[in-house]
């Protein structure tokens, strides 16, 4: 049986950068790999006072890595100004479908890392996106390690159970004061 409760119900897809023009259009920084997916979104969620509120969403255009969009309730520049730095979310049902072997970062963070023999290493605390491959930052309270997120290193990933089994020969111990 899968434990869906450990997985985030809402996933961040964009951050509002600023108003665009005077009619309430917003300039967004996408937090996803696929800018084109914004044209398919009909609604997004805002986190307001600890509650997710659904809002109608219309992507107007994508240009130079940014999305320009309209959001229900944002009708002029003054309202758009209040939206700076707001994160837009989608619910898991409307999240992008990932290919086998790909995972949402939010689902990986907090997973327990184990060696191939089942020995607990620590908790995945951060993921550094380098461009070539992601690097996992693992902590156990006493030490910190970095691990390249390569298929040859990640032996088994089960985000539903919060467990990742790795080839420990790729672990690089990090001096915690180094960064």
Secondary structure, DSSP 4 states (H G I P E B T S, - for coil): ---GGGS-SEEEEEEEEEEETTTTEEEEEE-SS-GGGGGT--EEEEEETTEEEEEEEEEEEEETTEEEEEETT--SHHHHHTTTTPEEEEEGGGSPPPPTT---HHHHTTPEEEETTS-EEEEEEEEEE-SSSEEEEEE-SS-EEEEE--TTTEEEEETTTTEEEE-GGG-EEE-TT--
